[in-house]
Amino acid sequence: MKTLLSRGVRLIGKAVLAAAAMGGFLLLGAAPRAVADDDACRHRLVKADHRLHEAAEHHGWNSPEAEHARHELHEARELCWSKFHKWWDEDGHRWHAERDWDDHDHDHDRDHDHDH
């Protein structure tokens, strides 16, 4: 009877150890993916922001090309917000934890450009 009891204890111990190891792998494996997802989101916003600046530089801030780029930036912000509840501000080089962007936040650049 002792042998049967000690086998049961060993079996439960192995199961607990295996479950703990699996949990550790899952926990540690998820962290790099979350960072990679954040980075992909940030990269998408950087590209969309750059495209808006390029469209404005080549066609003007009120052009259909700039409006399209502004829409793409909005979509990229929405995607990041829906996935991570934050968005990257390329001009400020920081994450925002509030959904506080303005789709025309680059329009101040247009006004500034005409001052010179």
C-alpha atoms as an extended CHARMM CRD file, in Angstrom:
* protein
*
       116  EXT
         1         1  MET       CA              0.0000000000        0.0000000000        0.0000000000  PROA      1               0.0000000000
         2         2  LYS       CA              2.9080000000        2.3520000000        0.7170000000  PROA      2               0.0000000000
         3         3  THR       CA              4.2900000000        1.6820000000       -2.7360000000  PROA      3               0.0000000000
         4         4  LEU       CA              0.9900000000        2.5420000000       -4.3980000000  PROA      4               0.0000000000
         5         5  LEU       CA              0.7120000000        5.7380000000       -2.3030000000  PROA      5               0.0000000000
         6         6  SER       CA              4.2800000000        6.8150000000       -3.0540000000  PROA      6               0.0000000000
         7         7  ARG       CA              3.7250000000        6.1980000000       -6.7820000000  PROA      7               0.0000000000
         8         8  GLY       CA              0.6300000000        8.4000000000       -6.6370000000  PROA      8               0.0000000000
         9         9  VAL       CA              2.5250000000       11.1670000000       -4.8510000000  PROA      9               0.0000000000
        10        10  ARG       CA              5.3680000000       10.9620000000       -7.3820000000  PROA      10              0.0000000000
        11        11  LEU       CA              2.8930000000       11.0320000000      -10.2670000000  PROA      11              0.0000000000
        12        12  ILE       CA              1.1160000000       14.1010000000       -8.8550000000  PROA      12              0.0000000000
        13        13  GLY       CA              4.4820000000       15.7650000000       -8.2120000000  PROA      13              0.0000000000
        14        14  LYS       CA              5.5590000000       15.1850000000      -11.8060000000  PROA      14              0.0000000000
        15        15  ALA       CA              2.2430000000       16.5110000000      -13.0970000000  PROA      15              0.0000000000
        16        16  VAL       CA              2.5590000000       19.6760000000      -10.9770000000  PROA      16              0.0000000000
        17        17  LEU       CA              6.1490000000       20.1680000000      -12.1200000000  PROA      17              0.0000000000
        18        18  ALA       CA              5.1680000000       19.6840000000      -15.7770000000  PROA      18              0.0000000000
        19        19  ALA       CA              2.2700000000       22.1370000000      -15.4350000000  PROA      19              0.0000000000
        20        20  ALA       CA              4.5450000000       24.7300000000      -13.8160000000  PROA      20              0.0000000000
        21        21  ALA       CA              7.1330000000       24.3060000000      -16.5700000000  PROA      21              0.0000000000
        22        22  MET       CA              4.4770000000       24.6390000000      -19.2740000000  PROA      22              0.0000000000
        23        23  GLY       CA              3.0770000000       27.7530000000      -17.6010000000  PROA      23              0.0000000000
        24        24  GLY       CA              6.5560000000       29.2720000000      -17.4830000000  PROA      24              0.0000000000
        25        25  PHE       CA              7.1190000000       28.5840000000      -21.1690000000  PROA      25              0.0000000000
        26        26  LEU       CA              3.7780000000       30.1190000000      -22.0640000000  PROA      26              0.0000000000
        27        27  LEU       CA              4.3610000000       33.1740000000      -19.8940000000  PROA      27              0.0000000000
        28        28  LEU       CA              7.8780000000       33.8140000000      -21.1480000000  PROA      28              0.0000000000
        29        29  GLY       CA              6.9650000000       33.0160000000      -24.7370000000  PROA      29              0.0000000000
        30        30  ALA       CA              4.1660000000       35.6040000000      -24.7810000000  PROA      30              0.0000000000
        31        31  ALA       CA              6.3590000000       38.5380000000      -23.7020000000  PROA      31              0.0000000000
        32        32  PRO       CA              8.5120000000       38.7450000000      -26.8530000000  PROA      32              0.0000000000
        33        33  ARG       CA              5.4460000000       38.5070000000      -29.0730000000  PROA      33              0.0000000000
        34        34  ALA       CA              3.7570000000       41.3940000000      -27.2490000000  PROA      34              0.0000000000
        35        35  VAL       CA              6.8610000000       43.5150000000      -27.7350000000  PROA      35              0.0000000000
        36        36  ALA       CA              7.0090000000       42.5260000000      -31.4070000000  PROA      36              0.0000000000
        37        37  ASP       CA              3.3310000000       43.4410000000      -31.8430000000  PROA      37              0.0000000000
        38        38  ASP       CA              3.9360000000       46.8360000000      -30.1970000000  PROA      38              0.0000000000
        39        39  ASP       CA              6.9000000000       47.4010000000      -32.4630000000  PROA      39              0.0000000000
        40        40  ALA       CA              4.9090000000       46.4500000000      -35.5640000000  PROA      40              0.0000000000
        41        41  CYS       CA              2.1590000000       48.8430000000      -34.5100000000  PROA      41              0.0000000000
        42        42  ARG       CA              4.6530000000       51.6460000000      -33.9010000000  PROA      42              0.0000000000
        43        43  HSD       CA              6.3090000000       50.9520000000      -37.2610000000  PROA      43              0.0000000000
        44        44  ARG       CA              2.9520000000       51.1230000000      -39.0530000000  PROA      44              0.0000000000
        45        45  LEU       CA              2.2170000000       54.5000000000      -37.4700000000  PROA      45              0.0000000000
        46        46  VAL       CA              5.6810000000       55.8470000000      -38.3050000000  PROA      46              0.0000000000
        47        47  LYS       CA              5.1890000000       54.8790000000      -41.9610000000  PROA      47              0.0000000000
        48        48  ALA       CA              1.6830000000       56.3740000000      -42.1130000000  PROA      48              0.0000000000
        49        49  ASP       CA              2.9010000000       59.5940000000      -40.4990000000  PROA      49              0.0000000000
        50        50  HSD       CA              5.7950000000       59.7690000000      -42.9670000000  PROA      50              0.0000000000
        51        51  ARG       CA              3.4300000000       59.2260000000      -45.9210000000  PROA      51              0.0000000000
        52        52  LEU       CA              1.2730000000       62.1230000000      -44.7230000000  PROA      52              0.0000000000
        53        53  HSD       CA              4.2910000000       64.4290000000      -44.5360000000  PROA      53              0.0000000000
        54        54  GLU       CA              5.4250000000       63.2910000000      -47.9850000000  PROA      54              0.0000000000
        55        55  ALA       CA              1.9720000000       63.8130000000      -49.5110000000  PROA      55              0.0000000000
        56        56  ALA       CA              1.7330000000       67.2860000000      -47.9920000000  PROA      56              0.0000000000
        57        57  GLU       CA              5.2130000000       68.2150000000      -49.1450000000  PROA      57              0.0000000000
        58        58  HSD       CA              4.5860000000       67.0920000000      -52.7340000000  PROA      58              0.0000000000
        59        59  HSD       CA              0.9080000000       67.9730000000      -53.1650000000  PROA      59              0.0000000000
        60        60  GLY       CA             -0.0660000000       70.3620000000      -50.3310000000  PROA      60              0.0000000000
        61        61  TRP       CA             -1.8600000000       69.8380000000      -47.0280000000  PROA      61              0.0000000000
        62        62  ASN       CA             -5.3250000000       70.1950000000      -48.5830000000  PROA      62              0.0000000000
        63        63  SER       CA             -4.6710000000       67.8620000000      -51.5240000000  PROA      63              0.0000000000
        64        64  PRO       CA             -6.5630000000       64.6040000000      -52.0980000000  PROA      64              0.0000000000
        65        65  GLU       CA             -3.2400000000       62.7860000000      -51.6180000000  PROA      65              0.0000000000
        66        66  ALA       CA             -2.7530000000       64.3530000000      -48.1820000000  PROA      66              0.0000000000
        67        67  GLU       CA             -6.3580000000       63.5890000000      -47.2730000000  PROA      67              0.0000000000
        68        68  HSD       CA             -5.8230000000       59.9570000000      -48.2570000000  PROA      68              0.0000000000
        69        69  ALA       CA             -2.6190000000       59.8000000000      -46.1930000000  PROA      69              0.0000000000
        70        70  ARG       CA             -4.4600000000       61.4420000000      -43.2780000000  PROA      70              0.0000000000
        71        71  HSD       CA             -7.1160000000       58.7150000000      -43.5470000000  PROA      71              0.0000000000
        72        72  GLU       CA             -4.4200000000       55.9910000000      -43.5820000000  PROA      72              0.0000000000
        73        73  LEU       CA             -2.8350000000       57.4940000000      -40.4570000000  PROA      73              0.0000000000
        74        74  HSD       CA             -6.2540000000       57.4990000000      -38.7810000000  PROA      74              0.0000000000
        75        75  GLU       CA             -6.7440000000       53.8140000000      -39.6940000000  PROA      75              0.0000000000
        76        76  ALA       CA             -3.3030000000       52.9010000000      -38.3250000000  PROA      76              0.0000000000
        77        77  ARG       CA             -4.0680000000       54.7270000000      -35.0730000000  PROA      77              0.0000000000
        78        78  GLU       CA             -7.4300000000       52.9710000000      -34.7820000000  PROA      78              0.0000000000
        79        79  LEU       CA             -5.8080000000       49.5860000000      -35.3380000000  PROA      79              0.0000000000
        80        80  CYS       CA             -3.1850000000       50.1590000000      -32.6510000000  PROA      80              0.0000000000
        81        81  TRP       CA             -5.8030000000       51.5270000000      -30.2950000000  PROA      81              0.0000000000
        82        82  SER       CA             -8.1350000000       48.5700000000      -30.7880000000  PROA      82              0.0000000000
        83        83  LYS       CA             -5.3290000000       46.0450000000      -30.2180000000  PROA      83              0.0000000000
        84        84  PHE       CA             -3.2500000000       47.6940000000      -27.4830000000  PROA      84              0.0000000000
        85        85  HSD       CA             -5.2380000000       50.6770000000      -26.1500000000  PROA      85              0.0000000000
        86        86  LYS       CA             -2.3560000000       52.9520000000      -27.0380000000  PROA      86              0.0000000000
        87        87  TRP       CA             -0.9850000000       54.6870000000      -30.1180000000  PROA      87              0.0000000000
        88        88  TRP       CA              2.4250000000       55.9820000000      -31.1440000000  PROA      88              0.0000000000
        89        89  ASP       CA              2.9200000000       59.7040000000      -31.6800000000  PROA      89              0.0000000000
        90        90  GLU       CA              5.7980000000       59.9130000000      -34.1540000000  PROA      90              0.0000000000
        91        91  ASP       CA              6.1320000000       63.6810000000      -33.8500000000  PROA      91              0.0000000000
        92        92  GLY       CA              6.3040000000       63.4850000000      -30.0430000000  PROA      92              0.0000000000
        93        93  HSD       CA              8.1950000000       60.1510000000      -30.0610000000  PROA      93              0.0000000000
        94        94  ARG       CA              6.0060000000       58.6480000000      -27.3670000000  PROA      94              0.0000000000
        95        95  TRP       CA              3.0940000000       56.3080000000      -26.7500000000  PROA      95              0.0000000000
        96        96  HSD       CA             -0.2870000000       57.7690000000      -25.7930000000  PROA      96              0.0000000000
        97        97  ALA       CA             -2.5090000000       55.7900000000      -23.4530000000  PROA      97              0.0000000000
        98        98  GLU       CA             -5.5200000000       57.9980000000      -24.2220000000  PROA      98              0.0000000000
        99        99  ARG       CA             -7.4630000000       58.0350000000      -27.4670000000  PROA      99              0.0000000000
       100       100  ASP       CA             -6.6210000000       61.7010000000      -27.8120000000  PROA      100             0.0000000000
       101       101  TRP       CA             -5.3840000000       62.0450000000      -31.3660000000  PROA      101             0.0000000000
       102       102  ASP       CA             -6.7100000000       64.6410000000      -33.7660000000  PROA      102             0.0000000000
       103       103  ASP       CA             -6.9720000000       63.6170000000      -37.4150000000  PROA      103             0.0000000000
       104       104  HSD       CA             -5.8430000000       67.1190000000      -38.3600000000  PROA      104             0.0000000000
       105       105  ASP       CA             -3.0240000000       67.3460000000      -35.8120000000  PROA      105             0.0000000000
       106       106  HSD       CA             -0.5170000000       67.9150000000      -38.6050000000  PROA      106             0.0000000000
       107       107  ASP       CA             -2.4020000000       70.9120000000      -39.9730000000  PROA      107             0.0000000000
       108       108  HSD       CA             -0.3740000000       73.2170000000      -37.7210000000  PROA      108             0.0000000000
       109       109  ASP       CA              2.6060000000       72.3290000000      -39.9380000000  PROA      109             0.0000000000
       110       110  ARG       CA              0.7610000000       73.7940000000      -42.9090000000  PROA      110             0.0000000000
       111       111  ASP       CA              0.1840000000       77.0900000000      -41.1020000000  PROA      111             0.0000000000
       112       112  HSD       CA              3.7820000000       77.1630000000      -39.9100000000  PROA      112             0.0000000000
       113       113  ASP       CA              5.1280000000       76.5320000000      -43.4190000000  PROA      113             0.0000000000
       114       114  HSD       CA              3.3990000000       79.6310000000      -44.7530000000  PROA      114             0.0000000000
       115       115  ASP       CA              4.9030000000       81.8510000000      -42.0580000000  PROA      115             0.0000000000
       116       116  HSD       CA              8.3560000000       81.6460000000      -43.6810000000  PROA      116             0.0000000000
